[in-house]
Amino acid sequence: MSARDPVHARRLTAQLLSGAPARDPLAVAERLLAIQAQNPRGARLAVRARSRGVSAADIDRALTEERSLLITWCNRGTLHLVRSEDYPLLQQLTTPPLRTSNTTRLAQEGLDAAATERGLGVIERALSADGPLTRTELAGRLESAGLPVAGQAIIHLLFRAAIDGLVVRGPMAGRHHAYVLVRDWLPRPHPIPREQALAELARRYLAGHGPANERDLARWAGLPLRDAQAGLKAIASQLRSAPGGLVDLASRRRASPLPGPRLLGAFEPLLLGWNSCEPVLGEHAAHVVTGGIFRGFALAGGRAVALWRLQGTTVALEPFTELTSEEHAALQRDGEALTAFLGVG
């Protein structure tokens, strides 16, 4: 396959799915920059697939005790797992385009501009006095203040607090993620000149997703095409051409051999980093992506070969076509590793 599709092989290497695995969750987040996390288990499984000797508890510890990881709304208005030190870059660049649609949704939920500001004040005071607090706890504070929280109102208000740079999802509180004030949880960020920030975003994106082009970057980050073009232009001296009009970091080593069979989780980053996921899914796209939901799947030979799901403490496979005995055995072993990672085996 690497001879037929060298771009895909290089992307698998960039994604840490082939070659040497990462040493810890922080190294995975550093390489990918932002890991989609509206499915909490999926984000943790993305880290598992790219590292060795890591457990879900290690990720929770990085979120809760070390404060080195956090979850927030950024790229495309979606929750992502990011390094705390990368938060200022993503916050600065990817959240401004989200305000207009958020204002519209807040109004639809009964929160006009005045109510929104009042709600943000309630959230800020509650977290300042008693944080970290979960969504349920914050909803209680907002409801006591006479603000709507039913339906999607609480989500869109917390979304506004996040894109305004007021809150992030920081520590775990049992099985739930708690919110904290950015100013209490993270060091004070240093402003980054916009041109420098776009250049850094382009470089970091290619580190985990190259080869790619400006349209891939714009889609992944949720930025206007002109911003993606500006970022890539600013680092032109660090790039080299790749097949199909793509570019990659000139420092990239050659692609590693294709990864062995493994199980990947819901909203897997390998499907979300470019305009097309055809190299991974091929004719099986409709099985994996349904109604905007990206289901967990098995990868073999660099391609999706099956769906999977947890049945109690075991992994059940739903192959698209017949698997080889070697693939089936390897996926069974990886299923045992996956359940051990999650602590359900």
N, C-alpha and C positions, 0 to 999 in steps of 0.2 A: 504493500500500500504506500509506503513512503516514497517509492519511485514514481507512483502514479499521482500522488497528492503530497508533494513536499511541503506545501503551505500548511496543510492540516497536521502533518507530523511536527512541524516547528511550533505550531500553536499548542499542541499537547505538551511539548517540552516547556514552553513559556508558562503554561498553566500548572506546572509541577505534577502533571499526571504521568509523565514519563521522565526518566532520568532520576537523579538523586531526590529523595523526598525531603520535605522541610523538617526542621528539628523541633518545631513547636508551633502553636497556633499563631503567635505573633509573626513568625516568618511567612506563614501562608497569607496572612492579611497584608503583609508588606508587599508580597509579590502581586497579589490580585488587586490590591488597593481598596476595593469595595466588594464585599461578598453579599449577594442578595439574601435577605434574612426575614422576609415576612413569614416564612415557615421556619420556626426556630430549629427544628430538628434538621431541616435541609441545610441550613447554614453550618451546623455542627458537622454534618456528614461531608460537606464540602471541605472542611478542614481535615477530617479523618482521611479522605481519599488522597490528600496531598502531603501527608505527614506520616511519621512512624513513631510508635510508642506513645501516642497521645490519646487521652480519654476525654469524654464530654465534660467530666469534672474539671479537667485542666482549662477548658474554655471558660467555664463558669468562674473558676478562680481568677483568670485574667480579667474577666468582667467585674468581679466583685471585690477581690482583695488587692490585686495588682493595679487595677484601673488602667491597664494597658490596652484593653479593647473596649469598645462601646457599640451600641446599636442606635442608629438614627435614620430619619428620613433624609435622603439626599438624591442621588442619581434617579431621574425619572419619577421622583416623588414616591420612591419605594424604600422600605426599610433595608438598611445594609449594615453588615458587621464590618467595622473599620478599626484600624489602630487609632488610639487616642491622639497620637502625634500627627496623624493624617486628617483628623477632623477639621482643623481650620481651613485647609486647602479645599476640601470637598464642600464644606459649609459655604465658603465664600463664593465658589463658582457655580455650584449646581442647584442651590436653593432659590435664588432670585426668580428664575422662570416659573416657579411653582406658586407664587403668591396669588396671581390672578384667578386661577382655577380654584384655589383654596378659598378665596373670598367668596366666590360664587357658591361653593358647596356649603360654607358656613351660613350664608343667607338662606339657602334652601332648608337648612336645619333650624332656622329661627334665630340665628345669631347675626345681627347687623353689626356695623362697625363699632358702635358703642358697647354692645353686649360682648363682642369679641374682646375688646380691650379690658372690660371688666372681668371677663373670664380669665384672661392672661394674668391679671393682677391677683385673682384668687389662687391660681396655680403657683405663682411666684411666692406669695406669702405662705402658702401651705408648705411648700418645699423648703423655704427658708427656715420655717419654724420647726417642722417635723419630718423633713425628708431624710432618706428616700421614701417615696410613697408609690404604691401600685396604681394602675389605672382605676381599679375599683375604689380605692381610697380617695383618689382625686375626684372621681365622679361624685362621691358623697359630699365632698367639700363644695363642689360647684352646685350641686342640687340644693344644698343648704343655703347657698347664696341666691337661690331663685333663678338659676341659669339652666337651660335645657341640656340634658345629657342623654336622653333616649335616642334610639336609632344610631345614627352615625355622628351625632353632634359631638360626643366626647372625643371620638377619633379625630375629627377634623379640627377641633380646638387644640388637642395635643399636637397634631400635625403643624398647626400654625406656631405653637410655642417652640417646636423643634426647628422649623425653617427660619424663625426669627432669631435662632441662636440662644434661646432662653433655657431649653432643657435638652437632655439626651436620655436614652435608656441606659442606665449604668449597671448597678448591681442586681444580682438575682436575689429575690425574696422568696425563699422556698422554690416553688415551681414557676413563680411569676417574675417578670422583669419589672424592676422599679425605676421610676423616673427621679432624676436629680437635676439641680441647677448646674448649668455649665460652669458658672463662676465658682461654685463650691467644689466641683468634681475635677476640673481640669486646670492646668496652669493657664495664666492669661496669654492668649495667642498674640503673636506679633503680626501686624498687617503685612500682607504680601502684595507687592505691586501686581496689577492684573496681568500684564504681559508676562511677568515672571511666573505667575501662578498658572497661566495657560500652558506655558512651556513645560512646567513641572508635571502638570496633569497629562500632557501628551507623552512625556517620557515614561511616566509611571504606568500609564495605560499600555504602552507598547511592551514594557517589561513583562507584563502578565498576559498580553493578548496578541503580540506581534507574531506574524505579519498582519497588517491591517491597513485601512485607509481612513481618510478624514470622515467619511460617512459612518464607518463603524464606530469611531470615537464619538462622533456627535450623538449617535443613537444610544450608545452605552451610557454616556454621561448625561444625556438629556439636554444638550446644549445646542445652540444654533450652529449650523454648518460653518459659518464664518469664524466662530470661536475655535472650532476644531482645526480649521485650516491655519489659523493664526498660531495655535500651539505647535503644530507640526512644522510650520515654517520657521519658528523660532529655534527649533532643534535640528534643522536640516543638516547641519554639519555632523550630527551624531547618527545619521540614518544611512541605510543602504537600500537599494531597490530590491523588491521581491517579485515573483511571478504575479501576473494579473494586475499590474499597476499598483501593487501594495508596497509598503515600506516596513522596515524593521530596524531595531537598534543595530548599529554596526558592530557593537561589542558582543552580539549574540553568538554563542557557540552553535555548532551544527546540531541538528535535531538528534535526540536520543532515540534508541529503538522503541517501537510501539509498546505501550504499557500492557501488562498482563490483565486478564479479566478482573473486573472489580465492579462493585455496586456504588452507584452515585445517587444522591438524594434529590428531593423535590427542589425545583428552581435551581438546578445545578448551573454554576457559572459557565461551564463549557457551552451551554446553549444560549447564553444571554449576552455574550461579549461582542457580537458582530451582527451585521444585518441579516445573515442567513445562518441557520443551524443545519443546513442540508448535508454538509460533510459528516456530521455526526449521526443524524437521524435518517437521511435518505428517504426511502419510500415509507418509513415507519413513523413519520412526523405526527400523523393524526392519532397514533396510539399514545404518544408521549405528551403532546400539547393539545389540550382540549379546553376551550373556553377561557383561555388565558392562564390556565393551570398547567404547570410543568411538572409532570409526574416523575418519580424516581425510576431509574432504568439501569440496566446492566450494560457495561461497556466491554467489548472484546474486539481485538484487532483495530482499535480506534473507532469502532462504530457501535451504535446502540443495537443490542441483540435481544433484549427482553425487558419487560416490566418486572418489578418486584414489589412485594409488600410484606409487612410483618404479620405473621399469624402467631399470636402469643409470643413465644420466645424464639421462633424460627423464621427464616426468610423463605417465602414462597415465590418461585419464578414463574413468569408467563412468557415463554420464548416466542419471538416473532417467527422464527424458523427453527429447525432442529439444531440444537447445540452439539458440538463435538463432545466426546466424553471428557477430554481435557478441559474444555471450557466449563462444562457442568461441574466438574470436580473443583476447579479453581473458584467458581462462584459460590459453591457450597462452603468452601473454606473461608471465603471473604464474608459470607453471611454470618458465620460463627464469630469472626472478628468484629463485624458490625454490631452484633447484639452485645458483645463484650464491651465495646466502646460506649454503647448507650447504657450499659448497666442493666440490661434486661435478660441476658443469657443465663 
